[in-house]
Amino acid sequence: MNVQWTSPVPSVRNRRHKRIDSDEPVSKCPRLSESSSDAGYLSSSPGSPVWAAPYSGTPTHQGPSRIGQFLLMPSADRDGVHSALNICTGEEFVCKVFNMAHYQEKIRAHSVLPPHKNISAIKDIILGDRKAYVFLEKDYGDMHMFVKSFKKLGEELAARLFYQVASAVAHCHQSGIVLGDLKLRKFIFSDEKRTHLKLESLEDCHVLEGEDDSMSDKHGCPAYVSPEILNSSGSYSGKQADVWSLGVMLYTLLVGRYPFHDSDPSVLFSKIRRGQYCLPDTLSPKAKCLIRSLLRREPWERLTAAEILIHPWFHGAQETGSGDLEAGSTDQTVPTSCLENNESLFC
């Protein structure tokens, strides 16, 4: 397969793109079963305030294939994501596949966002006739599966991880980027010891044109959606909605379940609109304070992402918390029925 260098694409800063003359698979393995689809969104339904955006770049095949110098294998549990191996260097990557018509918009935020240690960077891009192959750093699993495996986290460990999450979000907000579909799955571990987190990608974010962060779309995971998105038929603050999602993430890390959950979407949305949730007595006062500062029904009463980073809980958790993972009690574990049977609601 011939590989040709093309001139830089204007939407990505200082990045050269390789072009291949065909993006048809070189090899297939029909014995491998088709990977399961788990987009993590609520399916569209009449009257639903949260809708699912279709993935724009579906793989052209299901078995392993070769694109340029990379060998690709579809991920079994991540739709539209491939494991990639550079057969020349032995390096491992993650590859996302997009339609050529949309890929520049999908990666646009990388051209305006300064590098950050908690945000994944694009390592390579190969352009085919119909698809664009975007290569990112290899990861070692995401936060959603991490919390699901261990039920809940001790405050010291949760503080170390959540600080990295909030740092990535604050960096995006300061650079004029609203993440929108913010959830635990968006954060991946970049090391085998699972101590370093990175925001997995920026493909669903919004690049602001100025200081105004008003949003109107309803795209997102129901478990993380904020009350103002459900209540408003007009615009809402994208940054403040991101902070609400951070509150849902922090609650889930510490308690082991979502603050608002129900298998019926209408009941779930009703609970979110009311904004009522329970905080276990086992949480420290500073942890409770931070959660309450994020999960506020009125958007303007929430902390900003930058203000989260100076909250005293981060220092207090290191002094009094445990660094070990704690198994949750029965009433504090992540509900299996919600995660397994209603995965589209709880993503």
Backbone hydrogen bonds in HBPLUS format (Angstrom, degrees):
<---DONOR---> <-ACCEPTOR-->    atom                        ^
c    i                          cat <-CA-CA->   ^        H-A-AA   ^      H-
h    n   atom  resd res      DA  || num        DHA   H-A  angle D-A-AA Bond
n    s   type  num  typ     dist DA aas  dist angle  dist       angle   num
A0004-GLN N   A0019-ARG O   2.82 MM  15  5.16 176.1  1.82 159.0 160.3     1
A0019-ARG N   A0004-GLN O   2.68 MM  15  5.16 171.0  1.69 166.0 168.2     2
A0006-THR N   A0017-HIS O   3.25 MM  11  5.98 160.8  2.29 172.1 174.1     3
A0012-VAL N   A0009-VAL O   3.24 MM   3  6.11 169.4  2.25 130.4 132.9     4
A0018-LYS N   A0125-ILE O   3.13 MM 107  6.42 167.7  2.15 158.2 155.0     5
A0127-LEU N   A0018-LYS O   2.60 MM 109  6.01 164.5  1.62 160.0 164.9     6
A0020-ILE N   A0127-LEU O   2.79 MM 107  6.11 158.6  1.84 154.2 160.0     7
A0032-LEU N   A0029-CYS O   3.10 MM   3  5.95 160.7  2.14 126.8 130.9     8
A0048-SER N   A0045-SER O   3.03 MM   3  5.46 165.0  2.05 134.8 136.8     9
A0065-SER N   A0072-LEU O   2.97 MM   7  5.23 150.6  2.06 139.0 147.9    10
A0072-LEU N   A0065-SER O   2.67 MM   7  5.23 165.5  1.69 158.4 163.4    11
A0067-ILE N   A0070-PHE O   2.78 MM   3  5.21 155.0  1.84 153.8 161.4    12
A0070-PHE N   A0067-ILE O   2.91 MM   3  5.21 162.2  1.95 131.2 133.1    13
A0087-ILE N   A0069-GLN O   2.92 MM  18  5.88 152.8  2.00 167.6 176.4    14
A0071-LEU N   A0085-LEU O   2.84 MM  14  5.12 159.7  1.88 144.3 150.1    15
A0085-LEU N   A0071-LEU O   2.92 MM  14  5.12 149.7  2.01 140.2 150.1    16
A0073-MET N   A0083-SER O   2.88 MM  10  5.16 148.5  1.98 150.1 156.9    17
A0083-SER N   A0073-MET O   2.79 MM  10  5.16 162.1  1.82 157.6 153.5    18
A0075-SER N   A0081-VAL O   2.86 MM   6  5.69 159.4  1.90 158.0 152.2    19
A0081-VAL N   A0078-ARG O   3.22 MM   3  5.61 153.0  2.30 135.9 132.7    20
A0082-HIS N   A0095-CYS O   2.80 MM  13  4.94 158.4  1.85 151.3 156.9    21
A0095-CYS N   A0082-HIS O   2.78 MM  13  4.94 169.6  1.79 147.9 150.5    22
A0084-ALA N   A0093-PHE O   2.91 MM   9  4.90 160.6  1.95 141.9 136.8    23
A0093-PHE N   A0084-ALA O   2.77 MM   9  4.90 159.5  1.81 143.2 146.4    24
A0086-ASN N   A0091-GLU O   2.85 MM   5  5.29 170.4  1.86 161.9 165.0    25
A0090-GLY N   A0086-ASN O   2.65 MM   4  5.20 152.8  1.72 157.2 163.4    26
A0094-VAL N   A0136-LEU O   2.93 MM  42  5.13 165.3  1.95 138.4 141.9    27
A0136-LEU N   A0094-VAL O   2.71 MM  42  5.13 167.1  1.72 158.9 163.5    28
A0096-LYS N   A0134-VAL O   2.85 MM  38  5.21 161.1  1.88 149.9 155.1    29
A0134-VAL N   A0096-LYS O   2.88 MM  38  5.21 173.3  1.89 161.6 160.9    30
A0098-PHE N   A0132-ALA O   2.95 MM  34  5.18 163.1  1.98 149.5 155.2    31
A0132-ALA N   A0098-PHE O   2.74 MM  34  5.18 158.4  1.79 152.2 158.1    32
A0102-HIS N   A0099-ASN O   3.03 MM   3  5.57 152.6  2.11 114.8 122.6    33
A0103-TYR N   A0099-ASN O   3.07 MM   4  6.02 136.3  2.27 157.7 170.7    34
A0100-MET N   A0130-ARG O   3.06 MM  30  5.53 156.6  2.12 137.5 133.7    35
A0106-LYS N   A0102-HIS O   3.10 MM   4  6.35 154.2  2.17 152.2 160.2    36
A0107-ILE N   A0103-TYR O   3.07 MM   4  6.32 144.6  2.20 149.5 156.9    37
A0108-ARG N   A0105-GLU O   3.36 MM   3  4.96 161.2  2.39  95.7 101.0    38
A0110-HIS N   A0107-ILE O   3.11 MM   3  5.73 143.0  2.25 115.9 124.9    39
A0111-SER N   A0108-ARG O   2.90 MM   3  5.61 155.1  1.97 120.8 128.2    40
A0112-VAL N   A0109-ALA O   3.14 MM   3  5.41 147.8  2.25 105.9 114.8    41
A0113-LEU N   A0109-ALA O   3.00 MM   4  6.00 136.1  2.20 153.9 165.8    42
A0119-ILE N   A0116-HIS O   3.13 MM   3  5.45 154.5  2.20 123.4 120.3    43
A0199-LEU N   A0118-ASN O   2.71 MM  81  6.06 154.3  1.77 132.1 134.8    44
A0120-SER N   A0199-LEU O   3.02 MM  79  5.88 174.0  2.02 152.1 153.7    45
A0123-LYS N   A0135-PHE O   2.71 MM  12  5.48 163.8  1.73 155.1 159.5    46
A0124-ASP N   A0135-PHE O   3.40 MM  11  5.04 152.6  2.48 128.9 129.2    47
A0135-PHE N   A0124-ASP O   2.81 MM  11  5.04 175.4  1.81 158.5 157.2    48
A0126-ILE N   A0133-TYR O   2.90 MM   7  5.07 158.5  1.94 143.1 150.3    49
A0133-TYR N   A0126-ILE O   2.78 MM   7  5.07 173.8  1.78 160.9 162.9    50
A0128-GLY N   A0131-LYS O   2.73 MM   3  5.13 163.9  1.76 175.6 177.9    51
A0140-TYR N   A0189-PHE O   2.74 MM  49  5.12 152.9  1.81 147.2 153.3    52
A0189-PHE N   A0141-GLY O   2.89 MM  48  5.83 160.2  1.93 170.9 174.2    53
A0146-PHE N   A0142-ASP O   3.15 MM   4  6.34 149.6  2.25 143.2 152.4    54
A0143-MET N   A0187-PHE O   2.92 MM  44  5.80 151.0  2.00 166.8 168.1    55
A0147-VAL N   A0143-MET O   2.93 MM   4  6.10 166.7  1.95 156.5 157.0    56
A0148-LYS N   A0144-HIS O   2.97 MM   4  6.12 158.3  2.02 146.0 153.1    57
A0149-SER N   A0145-MET O   2.95 MM   4  5.99 145.8  2.07 140.0 147.6    58
A0150-PHE N   A0146-PHE O   3.22 MM   4  6.46 150.5  2.31 143.3 150.4    59
A0151-LYS N   A0147-VAL O   2.77 MM   4  5.52 115.6  2.18 148.8 160.0    60
A0152-LYS N   A0150-PHE O   2.69 MM   2  5.59 140.9  1.84 110.4  97.4    61
A0153-LEU N   A0253-LEU O   2.87 MM 100  5.75 162.4  1.90 165.8 168.7    62
A0158-ALA N   A0154-GLY O   2.89 MM   4  6.01 166.9  1.91 159.5 163.8    63
A0159-ALA N   A0155-GLU O   2.85 MM   4  5.84 152.6  1.92 141.2 148.2    64
A0160-ARG N   A0156-GLU O   3.11 MM   4  6.39 156.9  2.16 146.4 151.8    65
A0161-LEU N   A0157-LEU O   3.07 MM   4  6.34 161.0  2.11 154.5 159.2    66
A0162-PHE N   A0158-ALA O   2.77 MM   4  5.80 166.6  1.79 153.3 158.0    67
A0163-TYR N   A0159-ALA O   3.01 MM   4  5.85 151.3  2.09 140.3 147.0    68
A0164-GLN N   A0161-LEU O   3.12 MM   3  5.37 122.8  2.47 100.8 114.1    69
A0165-VAL N   A0161-LEU O   3.16 MM   4  6.55 151.7  2.25 145.4 153.6    70
A0166-ALA N   A0162-PHE O   2.84 MM   4  6.09 170.8  1.85 158.6 159.6    71
A0167-SER N   A0163-TYR O   2.88 MM   4  5.99 147.1  1.99 140.9 150.7    72
A0168-ALA N   A0164-GLN O   3.11 MM   4  6.33 155.5  2.17 144.7 149.4    73
A0169-VAL N   A0165-VAL O   3.12 MM   4  6.45 160.7  2.15 151.3 156.5    74
A0170-ALA N   A0166-ALA O   2.84 MM   4  5.97 164.4  1.87 151.3 155.9    75
A0171-HIS N   A0167-SER O   2.99 MM   4  6.12 155.8  2.05 144.3 150.8    76
A0172-CYS N   A0168-ALA O   3.08 MM   4  6.35 154.9  2.14 144.5 150.9    77
A0173-HIS N   A0169-VAL O   2.92 MM   4  6.20 165.3  1.94 156.3 160.0    78
A0174-GLN N   A0170-ALA O   2.93 MM   4  6.08 161.1  1.96 150.4 155.4    79
A0175-SER N   A0171-HIS O   3.16 MM   4  6.27 129.3  2.43 134.8 147.1    80
A0175-SER N   A0172-CYS O   3.05 MM   3  5.11 134.9  2.27  97.3 110.3    81
A0177-ILE N   A0172-CYS O   2.84 MM   5  4.96 152.3  1.92 140.8 141.7    82
A0176-GLY N   A0173-HIS O   3.12 MM   3  5.18 164.5  2.15 108.8 110.6    83
A0208-LEU N   A0176-GLY O   2.80 MM  32  5.22 166.9  1.82 161.6 163.5    84
A0178-VAL N   A0206-HIS O   2.91 MM  28  5.07 161.4  1.95 151.1 154.6    85
A0206-HIS N   A0178-VAL O   2.68 MM  28  5.07 161.7  1.71 157.1 163.3    86
A0181-ASP N   A0179-LEU O   2.84 MM   2  5.90 123.3  2.17 118.1 101.5    87
A0186-LYS N   A0183-LYS O   3.06 MM   3  5.60 150.5  2.15 113.3 121.8    88
A0187-PHE N   A0184-LEU O   3.08 MM   3  5.77 168.9  2.09 121.7 125.3    89
A0200-GLU N   A0186-LYS O   2.62 MM  14  5.34 174.9  1.62 174.7 172.8    90
A0188-ILE N   A0198-LYS O   2.90 MM  10  5.44 160.1  1.94 160.1 158.9    91
A0198-LYS N   A0188-ILE O   2.84 MM  10  5.44 146.1  1.96 152.9 163.4    92
A0190-SER N   A0196-HIS O   2.94 MM   6  5.76 161.7  1.97 157.3 162.9    93
A0194-ARG N   A0191-ASP O   3.06 MM   3  5.34 155.4  2.12 108.5 116.3    94
A0205-CYS N   A0202-LEU O   3.37 MM   3  5.51 169.2  2.38 110.8 113.3    95
A0238-GLY N   A0213-ASP O   2.86 MM  25  5.51 169.8  1.87 149.2 152.8    96
A0215-MET N   A0236-TYR O   2.72 MM  21  5.30 154.3  1.78 152.7 161.9    97
A0236-TYR N   A0215-MET O   2.86 MM  21  5.30 138.3  2.04 137.6 150.5    98
A0224-TYR N   A0221-CYS O   2.97 MM   3  5.60 150.3  2.06 121.9 130.2    99
A0225-VAL N   A0222-PRO O   3.35 MM   3  5.21 156.6  2.41 100.5 107.1   100
A0229-ILE N   A0226-SER O   3.17 MM   3  5.56 135.0  2.39 107.2 118.4   101
A0230-LEU N   A0227-PRO O   3.06 MM   3  5.18 117.8  2.46  98.0 113.0   102
A0231-ASN N   A0227-PRO O   2.85 MM   4  6.04 150.4  1.94 153.1 162.7   103
A0232-SER N   A0228-GLU O   2.97 MM   4  5.60 142.2  2.12 135.0 141.9   104
A0241-ALA N   A0237-SER O   3.04 MM   4  6.22 148.5  2.15 143.7 152.5   105
A0242-ASP N   A0238-GLY O   2.97 MM   4  6.22 148.1  2.08 142.6 151.2   106
A0243-VAL N   A0239-LYS O   3.08 MM   4  6.43 148.1  2.19 143.3 151.4   107
A0244-TRP N   A0240-GLN O   3.15 MM   4  6.49 150.9  2.24 141.7 148.5   108
A0245-SER N   A0241-ALA O   3.16 MM   4  6.50 159.2  2.20 147.4 152.3   109
A0246-LEU N   A0242-ASP O   2.95 MM   4  6.34 144.3  2.08 143.9 154.6   110
A0246-LEU N   A0243-VAL O   3.08 MM   3  4.88 117.1  2.50  90.0 105.8   111
A0247-GLY N   A0243-VAL O   2.98 MM   4  6.35 145.5  2.10 145.3 154.6   112
A0247-GLY N   A0244-TRP O   2.94 MM   3  5.00 118.9  2.32  96.1 112.0   113
A0248-VAL N   A0244-TRP O   3.02 MM   4  6.50 149.1  2.12 149.8 158.4   114
A0249-MET N   A0245-SER O   2.98 MM   4  6.26 155.4  2.04 146.2 153.0   115
A0250-LEU N   A0246-LEU O   2.88 MM   4  6.15 162.7  1.91 152.7 156.5   116
A0251-TYR N   A0247-GLY O   2.98 MM   4  6.11 167.3  2.00 149.9 153.6   117
A0252-THR N   A0248-VAL O   3.04 MM   4  6.16 160.9  2.08 145.9 151.3   118
A0253-LEU N   A0249-MET O   2.96 MM   4  6.23 153.7  2.03 150.1 157.3   119
A0254-LEU N   A0250-LEU O   3.12 MM   4  6.34 162.1  2.15 154.3 157.7   120
A0255-VAL N   A0251-TYR O   2.82 MM   4  5.77 156.8  1.87 156.9 163.3   121
A0256-GLY N   A0252-THR O   2.93 MM   4  4.93 143.1  2.07 120.6 131.1   122
A0267-VAL N   A0264-ASP O   3.08 MM   3  5.38 121.8  2.43 106.5 120.6   123
A0268-LEU N   A0264-ASP O   2.93 MM   4  6.19 162.6  1.96 159.1 165.0   124
A0269-PHE N   A0265-PRO O   2.87 MM   4  6.07 166.7  1.89 156.1 158.3   125
A0270-SER N   A0266-SER O   3.09 MM   4  6.18 145.2  2.21 133.6 143.1   126
A0271-LYS N   A0267-VAL O   3.02 MM   4  6.31 153.4  2.09 149.9 156.0   127
A0272-ILE N   A0268-LEU O   3.04 MM   4  6.37 155.3  2.11 149.4 156.6   128
A0273-ARG N   A0269-PHE O   2.92 MM   4  6.12 159.0  1.97 146.8 152.3   129
A0274-ARG N   A0270-SER O   3.14 MM   4  6.38 153.0  2.21 143.9 150.3   130
A0275-GLY N   A0271-LYS O   2.98 MM   4  6.19 140.5  2.14 140.6 152.0   131
A0275-GLY N   A0272-ILE O   3.07 MM   3  4.92 121.2  2.43  91.9 107.5   132
A0283-LEU N   A0280-PRO O   3.26 MM   3  5.94 167.9  2.28 116.9 120.2   133
A0288-LYS N   A0284-SER O   3.04 MM   4  6.35 163.9  2.06 157.6 161.8   134
A0289-CYS N   A0285-PRO O   2.92 MM   4  6.10 151.5  2.01 141.6 150.0   135
A0290-LEU N   A0286-LYS O   3.04 MM   4  6.28 157.2  2.09 145.1 149.5   136
A0291-ILE N   A0287-ALA O   3.05 MM   4  6.31 167.7  2.07 155.0 158.1   137
A0292-ARG N   A0288-LYS O   2.94 MM   4  6.10 167.3  1.96 152.4 156.2   138
A0293-SER N   A0289-CYS O   2.96 MM   4  6.11 133.8  2.18 138.2 151.1   139
A0293-SER N   A0290-LEU O   3.08 MM   3  4.96 126.0  2.39  91.5 106.3   140
A0294-LEU N   A0291-ILE O   3.04 MM   3  5.28 151.7  2.12 105.4 114.2   141
A0295-LEU N   A0291-ILE O   2.89 MM   4  6.08 172.5  1.90 167.7 169.2   142
A0303-LEU N   A0293-SER O   3.20 MM  10  6.07 149.5  2.30 146.2 154.0   143
A0301-GLU N   A0298-GLU O   3.06 MM   3  5.62 158.0  2.11 119.3 126.2   144
A0302-ARG N   A0299-PRO O   3.17 MM   3  5.68 165.5  2.19 115.9 120.4   145
A0308-ILE N   A0304-THR O   3.08 MM   4  6.40 140.8  2.24 147.2 157.5   146
A0310-ILE N   A0307-GLU O   3.22 MM   3  5.60 152.4  2.30 108.4 115.7   147
A0311-HIS N   A0308-ILE O   3.08 MM   3  5.36 166.3  2.10 116.5 118.3   148
A0314-PHE N   A0311-HIS O   3.37 MM   3  6.41 152.2  2.46 129.5 130.9   149
A0316-GLY N   A0312-PRO O   2.93 MM   4  6.12 168.9  1.94 159.9 163.6   150
A0317-ALA N   A0313-TRP O   2.77 MM   4  5.73 157.0  1.82 153.5 157.3   151
A0319-GLU N   A0316-GLY O   3.10 MM   3  5.13 130.7  2.35  95.8 109.2   152
A0320-THR N   A0316-GLY O   3.01 MM   4  6.22 160.0  2.05 157.8 162.0   153
A0321-GLY N   A0317-ALA O   2.78 MM   4  4.76 142.6  1.91 126.0 135.7   154
A0332-GLN N   A0329-SER O   2.96 MM   3  5.25 161.4  1.99 113.9 119.2   155
A0339-LEU N   A0335-PRO O   3.15 MM   4  6.47 159.3  2.19 152.4 157.9   156
A0340-GLU N   A0336-THR O   2.81 MM   4  5.80 163.9  1.83 159.3 163.3   157
A0341-ASN N   A0337-SER O   3.01 MM   4  5.25 134.4  2.23 121.3 134.3   158
A0345-LEU N   A0342-ASN O   2.96 MM   3  5.61 146.5  2.07 117.0 125.8   159
A0346-PHE N   A0342-ASN O   3.25 MM   4  6.57 160.3  2.29 152.5 158.3   160
